[in-house]
Amino acid sequence: MICKIRTLILLMVLLAGSSNLVFGQDHGKISGIVTDAETNEPLPNANITIEGISLGAASNINGEYYIINLEPKIYTLVGSY
């Protein structure tokens, strides 16, 4: 009886620990800094979008932006100011 309980507890621990492996997915992040080509100054509030999908971001006061929860693959970014 005690052996069955120990086995059941061990099985539950192994299943709980492996659930991340079963349900986990790889997600990536694109980040960068938008700057003026001539002065090299950061551009705040520039819009960065990913071509073909409706994800994007606006740069902060330092020109920095990031877009999260992306599948790992190659994307084309489009900037507007």
Distance bins in CASP14 RR format, pairs under 12 A and 6 or more apart:
PFRMAT RR
TARGET T0000
AUTHOR 0000-0000-0000
RMODE 2
METHOD distances of the structure
MODEL  1
1 7 0 0 0 0 0 1 0 0 0 0 0
1 8 0 0 0 0 0 1 0 0 0 0 0
2 8 0 0 0 0 0 1 0 0 0 0 0
2 9 0 0 0 0 0 1 0 0 0 0 0
3 9 0 0 0 0 0 1 0 0 0 0 0
3 10 0 0 0 0 0 1 0 0 0 0 0
4 10 0 0 0 0 0 1 0 0 0 0 0
4 11 0 0 0 0 0 1 0 0 0 0 0
5 11 0 0 0 0 0 1 0 0 0 0 0
5 12 0 0 0 0 0 1 0 0 0 0 0
6 12 0 0 0 0 0 1 0 0 0 0 0
6 13 0 0 0 0 0 1 0 0 0 0 0
7 13 0 0 0 0 0 1 0 0 0 0 0
7 14 0 0 0 0 0 1 0 0 0 0 0
8 14 0 0 0 0 0 1 0 0 0 0 0
8 15 0 0 0 0 0 1 0 0 0 0 0
9 15 0 0 0 0 0 1 0 0 0 0 0
9 16 0 0 0 0 0 1 0 0 0 0 0
10 16 0 0 0 0 0 1 0 0 0 0 0
10 17 0 0 0 0 0 1 0 0 0 0 0
11 17 0 0 0 0 0 1 0 0 0 0 0
11 18 0 0 0 0 0 1 0 0 0 0 0
12 18 0 0 0 0 0 1 0 0 0 0 0
12 19 0 0 0 0 0 1 0 0 0 0 0
13 19 0 0 0 0 0 1 0 0 0 0 0
14 21 0 0 0 0 0 1 0 0 0 0 0
14 22 0 0 0 0 0 1 0 0 0 0 0
15 21 0 0 0 0 0 1 0 0 0 0 0
15 22 0 0 0 0 1 0 0 0 0 0 0
15 23 0 0 0 0 0 1 0 0 0 0 0
16 22 0 0 0 0 0 1 0 0 0 0 0
16 23 0 0 0 0 0 1 0 0 0 0 0
17 23 0 0 0 0 0 1 0 0 0 0 0
17 24 0 0 0 0 0 1 0 0 0 0 0
18 24 0 0 0 0 0 1 0 0 0 0 0
25 69 0 0 0 0 1 0 0 0 0 0 0
25 70 0 0 0 0 0 1 0 0 0 0 0
25 71 0 0 0 0 1 0 0 0 0 0 0
25 72 0 0 0 0 1 0 0 0 0 0 0
26 69 0 0 0 0 0 1 0 0 0 0 0
26 70 0 0 0 0 1 0 0 0 0 0 0
26 71 1 0 0 1 0 0 0 0 0 0 0
26 72 1 0 1 0 0 0 0 0 0 0 0
26 73 0 0 0 0 0 1 0 0 0 0 0
27 55 0 0 0 0 0 1 0 0 0 0 0
27 67 0 0 0 0 0 1 0 0 0 0 0
27 68 1 0 0 1 0 0 0 0 0 0 0
27 69 1 0 1 0 0 0 0 0 0 0 0
27 70 1 0 0 1 0 0 0 0 0 0 0
27 71 1 0 0 1 0 0 0 0 0 0 0
27 72 1 0 0 1 0 0 0 0 0 0 0
27 73 0 0 0 0 0 1 0 0 0 0 0
28 55 0 0 0 0 0 1 0 0 0 0 0
28 66 0 0 0 0 0 1 0 0 0 0 0
28 67 0 0 0 0 1 0 0 0 0 0 0
28 68 1 0 0 1 0 0 0 0 0 0 0
28 69 1 0 0 1 0 0 0 0 0 0 0
28 70 1 0 1 0 0 0 0 0 0 0 0
28 71 1 0 0 1 0 0 0 0 0 0 0
28 72 1 0 1 0 0 0 0 0 0 0 0
28 73 0 0 0 0 1 0 0 0 0 0 0
28 75 0 0 0 0 0 1 0 0 0 0 0
29 55 0 0 0 0 0 1 0 0 0 0 0
29 56 0 0 0 0 0 1 0 0 0 0 0
29 57 0 0 0 0 0 1 0 0 0 0 0
29 65 0 0 0 0 0 1 0 0 0 0 0
29 66 1 0 1 0 0 0 0 0 0 0 0
29 67 1 0 0 1 0 0 0 0 0 0 0
29 68 1 0 1 0 0 0 0 0 0 0 0
29 69 1 0 0 1 0 0 0 0 0 0 0
29 70 1 0 0 1 0 0 0 0 0 0 0
29 71 0 0 0 0 0 1 0 0 0 0 0
29 72 0 0 0 0 0 1 0 0 0 0 0
29 75 0 0 0 0 0 1 0 0 0 0 0
30 48 0 0 0 0 1 0 0 0 0 0 0
30 49 0 0 0 0 0 1 0 0 0 0 0
30 50 1 0 0 1 0 0 0 0 0 0 0
30 53 0 0 0 0 0 1 0 0 0 0 0
30 55 0 0 0 0 1 0 0 0 0 0 0
30 56 0 0 0 0 1 0 0 0 0 0 0
30 57 0 0 0 0 1 0 0 0 0 0 0
30 64 0 0 0 0 0 1 0 0 0 0 0
30 65 0 0 0 0 1 0 0 0 0 0 0
30 66 1 0 0 1 0 0 0 0 0 0 0
30 67 1 0 1 0 0 0 0 0 0 0 0
30 68 0 0 0 0 1 0 0 0 0 0 0
30 69 0 0 0 0 0 1 0 0 0 0 0
30 70 1 0 0 1 0 0 0 0 0 0 0
30 71 0 0 0 0 0 1 0 0 0 0 0
30 72 0 0 0 0 0 1 0 0 0 0 0
30 73 0 0 0 0 0 1 0 0 0 0 0
30 74 0 0 0 0 0 1 0 0 0 0 0
30 75 1 0 0 1 0 0 0 0 0 0 0
30 76 0 0 0 0 0 1 0 0 0 0 0
30 77 1 0 0 1 0 0 0 0 0 0 0
31 48 0 0 0 0 1 0 0 0 0 0 0
31 56 0 0 0 0 0 1 0 0 0 0 0
31 57 0 0 0 0 1 0 0 0 0 0 0
31 59 0 0 0 0 0 1 0 0 0 0 0
31 60 0 0 0 0 0 1 0 0 0 0 0
31 63 0 0 0 0 0 1 0 0 0 0 0
31 64 1 0 0 1 0 0 0 0 0 0 0
31 65 1 0 0 1 0 0 0 0 0 0 0
31 66 1 1 0 0 0 0 0 0 0 0 0
31 67 1 0 0 1 0 0 0 0 0 0 0
31 68 0 0 0 0 1 0 0 0 0 0 0
31 70 0 0 0 0 0 1 0 0 0 0 0
31 77 0 0 0 0 0 1 0 0 0 0 0
32 42 0 0 0 0 0 1 0 0 0 0 0
32 43 0 0 0 0 0 1 0 0 0 0 0
32 46 0 0 0 0 0 1 0 0 0 0 0
32 48 0 0 0 0 1 0 0 0 0 0 0
32 57 0 0 0 0 1 0 0 0 0 0 0
32 59 0 0 0 0 1 0 0 0 0 0 0
32 60 0 0 0 0 0 1 0 0 0 0 0
32 62 0 0 0 0 0 1 0 0 0 0 0
32 63 0 0 0 0 1 0 0 0 0 0 0
32 64 1 0 0 1 0 0 0 0 0 0 0
32 65 1 0 1 0 0 0 0 0 0 0 0
32 66 1 0 0 1 0 0 0 0 0 0 0
32 67 0 0 0 0 1 0 0 0 0 0 0
32 77 0 0 0 0 1 0 0 0 0 0 0
32 79 0 0 0 0 0 1 0 0 0 0 0
33 40 0 0 0 0 0 1 0 0 0 0 0
33 41 0 0 0 0 0 1 0 0 0 0 0
33 42 1 0 0 1 0 0 0 0 0 0 0
33 43 0 0 0 0 1 0 0 0 0 0 0
33 44 0 0 0 0 0 1 0 0 0 0 0
33 46 0 0 0 0 1 0 0 0 0 0 0
33 48 0 0 0 0 0 1 0 0 0 0 0
33 59 1 0 0 1 0 0 0 0 0 0 0
33 60 0 0 0 0 1 0 0 0 0 0 0
33 61 0 0 0 0 0 1 0 0 0 0 0
33 62 1 0 0 1 0 0 0 0 0 0 0
33 63 1 0 1 0 0 0 0 0 0 0 0
33 64 1 0 1 0 0 0 0 0 0 0 0
33 65 1 0 0 1 0 0 0 0 0 0 0
33 66 0 0 0 0 0 1 0 0 0 0 0
34 40 0 0 0 0 0 1 0 0 0 0 0
34 41 0 0 0 0 0 1 0 0 0 0 0
34 42 1 0 0 1 0 0 0 0 0 0 0
34 43 1 0 1 0 0 0 0 0 0 0 0
34 44 0 0 0 0 1 0 0 0 0 0 0
34 45 0 0 0 0 1 0 0 0 0 0 0
34 46 1 0 1 0 0 0 0 0 0 0 0
34 47 0 0 0 0 1 0 0 0 0 0 0
34 48 1 0 0 1 0 0 0 0 0 0 0
34 57 0 0 0 0 0 1 0 0 0 0 0
34 58 0 0 0 0 1 0 0 0 0 0 0
34 59 1 0 1 0 0 0 0 0 0 0 0
34 60 0 0 0 0 1 0 0 0 0 0 0
34 61 0 0 0 0 0 1 0 0 0 0 0
34 62 0 0 0 0 1 0 0 0 0 0 0
34 63 1 0 1 0 0 0 0 0 0 0 0
34 64 0 0 0 0 1 0 0 0 0 0 0
34 65 1 0 0 1 0 0 0 0 0 0 0
34 66 0 0 0 0 0 1 0 0 0 0 0
34 77 0 0 0 0 0 1 0 0 0 0 0
34 78 0 0 0 0 0 1 0 0 0 0 0
34 79 1 0 0 1 0 0 0 0 0 0 0
34 80 0 0 0 0 0 1 0 0 0 0 0
34 81 1 0 0 1 0 0 0 0 0 0 0
35 41 1 0 0 1 0 0 0 0 0 0 0
35 42 1 0 1 0 0 0 0 0 0 0 0
35 43 1 0 0 1 0 0 0 0 0 0 0
35 44 0 0 0 0 0 1 0 0 0 0 0
35 46 0 0 0 0 1 0 0 0 0 0 0
35 59 0 0 0 0 1 0 0 0 0 0 0
35 62 0 0 0 0 1 0 0 0 0 0 0
35 63 1 0 0 1 0 0 0 0 0 0 0
35 64 0 0 0 0 0 1 0 0 0 0 0
35 65 0 0 0 0 0 1 0 0 0 0 0
35 81 0 0 0 0 0 1 0 0 0 0 0
36 42 1 0 0 1 0 0 0 0 0 0 0
36 43 1 0 1 0 0 0 0 0 0 0 0
36 44 0 0 0 0 0 1 0 0 0 0 0
36 46 0 0 0 0 1 0 0 0 0 0 0
36 59 0 0 0 0 0 1 0 0 0 0 0
36 63 0 0 0 0 0 1 0 0 0 0 0
36 81 0 0 0 0 1 0 0 0 0 0 0
37 43 0 0 0 0 1 0 0 0 0 0 0
37 81 0 0 0 0 0 1 0 0 0 0 0
40 63 0 0 0 0 0 1 0 0 0 0 0
41 59 0 0 0 0 0 1 0 0 0 0 0
41 61 0 0 0 0 0 1 0 0 0 0 0
41 62 0 0 0 0 0 1 0 0 0 0 0
41 63 0 0 0 0 1 0 0 0 0 0 0
41 81 0 0 0 0 0 1 0 0 0 0 0
42 59 1 0 0 1 0 0 0 0 0 0 0
42 60 0 0 0 0 1 0 0 0 0 0 0
42 61 1 0 0 1 0 0 0 0 0 0 0
42 62 1 0 1 0 0 0 0 0 0 0 0
42 63 1 1 0 0 0 0 0 0 0 0 0
42 64 1 0 0 1 0 0 0 0 0 0 0
42 65 0 0 0 0 0 1 0 0 0 0 0
42 81 0 0 0 0 0 1 0 0 0 0 0
43 58 0 0 0 0 0 1 0 0 0 0 0
43 59 1 0 0 1 0 0 0 0 0 0 0
43 60 0 0 0 0 0 1 0 0 0 0 0
43 61 0 0 0 0 1 0 0 0 0 0 0
43 62 0 0 0 0 1 0 0 0 0 0 0
43 63 1 0 1 0 0 0 0 0 0 0 0
43 64 0 0 0 0 0 1 0 0 0 0 0
43 65 0 0 0 0 1 0 0 0 0 0 0
43 79 0 0 0 0 1 0 0 0 0 0 0
43 80 0 0 0 0 0 1 0 0 0 0 0
43 81 1 0 1 0 0 0 0 0 0 0 0
44 58 0 0 0 0 1 0 0 0 0 0 0
44 59 1 0 1 0 0 0 0 0 0 0 0
44 60 1 0 0 1 0 0 0 0 0 0 0
44 61 1 0 1 0 0 0 0 0 0 0 0
44 62 1 0 0 1 0 0 0 0 0 0 0
44 63 1 0 1 0 0 0 0 0 0 0 0
44 64 0 0 0 0 1 0 0 0 0 0 0
44 65 0 0 0 0 0 1 0 0 0 0 0
44 81 0 0 0 0 1 0 0 0 0 0 0
45 57 0 0 0 0 0 1 0 0 0 0 0
45 58 1 0 1 0 0 0 0 0 0 0 0
45 59 1 0 0 1 0 0 0 0 0 0 0
45 60 0 0 0 0 1 0 0 0 0 0 0
45 61 0 0 0 0 1 0 0 0 0 0 0
45 62 0 0 0 0 0 1 0 0 0 0 0
45 63 0 0 0 0 1 0 0 0 0 0 0
45 64 0 0 0 0 0 1 0 0 0 0 0
45 65 0 0 0 0 0 1 0 0 0 0 0
45 79 0 0 0 0 0 1 0 0 0 0 0
45 80 0 0 0 0 0 1 0 0 0 0 0
45 81 1 0 0 1 0 0 0 0 0 0 0
46 56 0 0 0 0 0 1 0 0 0 0 0
46 57 0 0 0 0 1 0 0 0 0 0 0
46 58 1 0 0 1 0 0 0 0 0 0 0
46 59 1 0 1 0 0 0 0 0 0 0 0
46 60 0 0 0 0 1 0 0 0 0 0 0
46 61 0 0 0 0 0 1 0 0 0 0 0
46 62 0 0 0 0 0 1 0 0 0 0 0
46 63 1 0 0 1 0 0 0 0 0 0 0
46 64 0 0 0 0 0 1 0 0 0 0 0
46 65 1 0 0 1 0 0 0 0 0 0 0
46 77 0 0 0 0 0 1 0 0 0 0 0
46 78 0 0 0 0 0 1 0 0 0 0 0
46 79 1 0 0 1 0 0 0 0 0 0 0
46 80 1 0 0 1 0 0 0 0 0 0 0
46 81 1 0 1 0 0 0 0 0 0 0 0
47 55 0 0 0 0 0 1 0 0 0 0 0
47 56 1 0 0 1 0 0 0 0 0 0 0
47 57 1 0 0 1 0 0 0 0 0 0 0
47 58 1 0 1 0 0 0 0 0 0 0 0
47 59 0 0 0 0 1 0 0 0 0 0 0
47 63 0 0 0 0 0 1 0 0 0 0 0
47 65 0 0 0 0 1 0 0 0 0 0 0
47 67 0 0 0 0 0 1 0 0 0 0 0
47 77 0 0 0 0 0 1 0 0 0 0 0
47 78 0 0 0 0 1 0 0 0 0 0 0
47 79 1 0 0 1 0 0 0 0 0 0 0
47 80 1 0 1 0 0 0 0 0 0 0 0
47 81 1 0 0 1 0 0 0 0 0 0 0
48 55 0 0 0 0 1 0 0 0 0 0 0
48 56 1 0 1 0 0 0 0 0 0 0 0
48 57 1 0 1 0 0 0 0 0 0 0 0
48 58 1 0 0 1 0 0 0 0 0 0 0
48 59 1 0 0 1 0 0 0 0 0 0 0
48 60 0 0 0 0 0 1 0 0 0 0 0
48 63 0 0 0 0 1 0 0 0 0 0 0
48 64 0 0 0 0 0 1 0 0 0 0 0
48 65 1 0 1 0 0 0 0 0 0 0 0
48 66 0 0 0 0 1 0 0 0 0 0 0
48 67 1 0 0 1 0 0 0 0 0 0 0
48 75 0 0 0 0 0 1 0 0 0 0 0
48 76 0 0 0 0 0 1 0 0 0 0 0
48 77 1 0 1 0 0 0 0 0 0 0 0
48 78 1 0 0 1 0 0 0 0 0 0 0
48 79 1 0 1 0 0 0 0 0 0 0 0
48 80 0 0 0 0 1 0 0 0 0 0 0
48 81 0 0 0 0 1 0 0 0 0 0 0
49 55 1 0 0 1 0 0 0 0 0 0 0
49 56 1 0 1 0 0 0 0 0 0 0 0
49 57 0 0 0 0 1 0 0 0 0 0 0
49 58 0 0 0 0 1 0 0 0 0 0 0
49 65 0 0 0 0 0 1 0 0 0 0 0
49 67 0 0 0 0 1 0 0 0 0 0 0
49 75 0 0 0 0 0 1 0 0 0 0 0
49 76 0 0 0 0 1 0 0 0 0 0 0
49 77 1 0 0 1 0 0 0 0 0 0 0
49 78 1 0 1 0 0 0 0 0 0 0 0
49 79 1 0 0 1 0 0 0 0 0 0 0
49 80 1 0 0 1 0 0 0 0 0 0 0
50 56 1 0 1 0 0 0 0 0 0 0 0
50 57 0 0 0 0 1 0 0 0 0 0 0
50 65 0 0 0 0 0 1 0 0 0 0 0
50 67 1 0 0 1 0 0 0 0 0 0 0
50 68 0 0 0 0 0 1 0 0 0 0 0
50 69 0 0 0 0 0 1 0 0 0 0 0
50 70 1 0 0 1 0 0 0 0 0 0 0
50 71 0 0 0 0 0 1 0 0 0 0 0
50 73 0 0 0 0 0 1 0 0 0 0 0
50 74 0 0 0 0 0 1 0 0 0 0 0
50 75 1 0 1 0 0 0 0 0 0 0 0
50 76 1 0 0 1 0 0 0 0 0 0 0
50 77 1 0 0 1 0 0 0 0 0 0 0
50 78 1 0 0 1 0 0 0 0 0 0 0
50 79 0 0 0 0 0 1 0 0 0 0 0
51 74 0 0 0 0 0 1 0 0 0 0 0
51 75 1 0 0 1 0 0 0 0 0 0 0
51 76 1 0 1 0 0 0 0 0 0 0 0
51 77 1 0 0 1 0 0 0 0 0 0 0
51 78 1 0 1 0 0 0 0 0 0 0 0
51 79 0 0 0 0 1 0 0 0 0 0 0
52 75 0 0 0 0 1 0 0 0 0 0 0
52 76 0 0 0 0 1 0 0 0 0 0 0
52 77 0 0 0 0 0 1 0 0 0 0 0
52 78 0 0 0 0 1 0 0 0 0 0 0
53 67 0 0 0 0 1 0 0 0 0 0 0
53 69 0 0 0 0 0 1 0 0 0 0 0
53 70 0 0 0 0 1 0 0 0 0 0 0
53 71 0 0 0 0 1 0 0 0 0 0 0
53 73 0 0 0 0 0 1 0 0 0 0 0
53 75 0 0 0 0 1 0 0 0 0 0 0
53 76 0 0 0 0 0 1 0 0 0 0 0
53 77 0 0 0 0 0 1 0 0 0 0 0
53 78 0 0 0 0 0 1 0 0 0 0 0
54 67 0 0 0 0 0 1 0 0 0 0 0
55 65 0 0 0 0 0 1 0 0 0 0 0
55 66 0 0 0 0 0 1 0 0 0 0 0
55 67 1 0 1 0 0 0 0 0 0 0 0
55 68 0 0 0 0 1 0 0 0 0 0 0
55 69 0 0 0 0 1 0 0 0 0 0 0
55 70 1 0 0 1 0 0 0 0 0 0 0
55 71 0 0 0 0 0 1 0 0 0 0 0
55 75 0 0 0 0 1 0 0 0 0 0 0
55 77 0 0 0 0 0 1 0 0 0 0 0
55 78 0 0 0 0 0 1 0 0 0 0 0
56 65 0 0 0 0 1 0 0 0 0 0 0
56 66 0 0 0 0 1 0 0 0 0 0 0
56 67 1 0 1 0 0 0 0 0 0 0 0
56 68 0 0 0 0 1 0 0 0 0 0 0
56 69 0 0 0 0 0 1 0 0 0 0 0
56 70 0 0 0 0 1 0 0 0 0 0 0
56 75 0 0 0 0 0 1 0 0 0 0 0
56 77 0 0 0 0 1 0 0 0 0 0 0
56 78 0 0 0 0 1 0 0 0 0 0 0
56 79 0 0 0 0 1 0 0 0 0 0 0
56 80 0 0 0 0 0 1 0 0 0 0 0
57 63 0 0 0 0 0 1 0 0 0 0 0
57 64 0 0 0 0 1 0 0 0 0 0 0
57 65 1 0 1 0 0 0 0 0 0 0 0
57 66 1 0 0 1 0 0 0 0 0 0 0
57 67 1 0 1 0 0 0 0 0 0 0 0
57 68 0 0 0 0 1 0 0 0 0 0 0
57 69 0 0 0 0 0 1 0 0 0 0 0
57 70 0 0 0 0 0 1 0 0 0 0 0
57 77 0 0 0 0 1 0 0 0 0 0 0
57 78 0 0 0 0 0 1 0 0 0 0 0
57 79 0 0 0 0 0 1 0 0 0 0 0
58 64 0 0 0 0 0 1 0 0 0 0 0
58 65 1 0 0 1 0 0 0 0 0 0 0
58 66 0 0 0 0 0 1 0 0 0 0 0
58 67 0 0 0 0 0 1 0 0 0 0 0
58 79 0 0 0 0 0 1 0 0 0 0 0
58 80 0 0 0 0 0 1 0 0 0 0 0
58 81 0 0 0 0 0 1 0 0 0 0 0
59 65 1 0 1 0 0 0 0 0 0 0 0
59 66 0 0 0 0 1 0 0 0 0 0 0
59 67 0 0 0 0 0 1 0 0 0 0 0
59 77 0 0 0 0 0 1 0 0 0 0 0
59 79 0 0 0 0 1 0 0 0 0 0 0
59 80 0 0 0 0 0 1 0 0 0 0 0
59 81 0 0 0 0 1 0 0 0 0 0 0
60 66 0 0 0 0 1 0 0 0 0 0 0
63 79 0 0 0 0 0 1 0 0 0 0 0
63 81 0 0 0 0 0 1 0 0 0 0 0
65 77 0 0 0 0 1 0 0 0 0 0 0
65 79 0 0 0 0 1 0 0 0 0 0 0
65 81 0 0 0 0 0 1 0 0 0 0 0
66 77 0 0 0 0 0 1 0 0 0 0 0
67 75 0 0 0 0 1 0 0 0 0 0 0
67 77 0 0 0 0 1 0 0 0 0 0 0
67 78 0 0 0 0 0 1 0 0 0 0 0
67 79 0 0 0 0 0 1 0 0 0 0 0
70 77 0 0 0 0 0 1 0 0 0 0 0
END
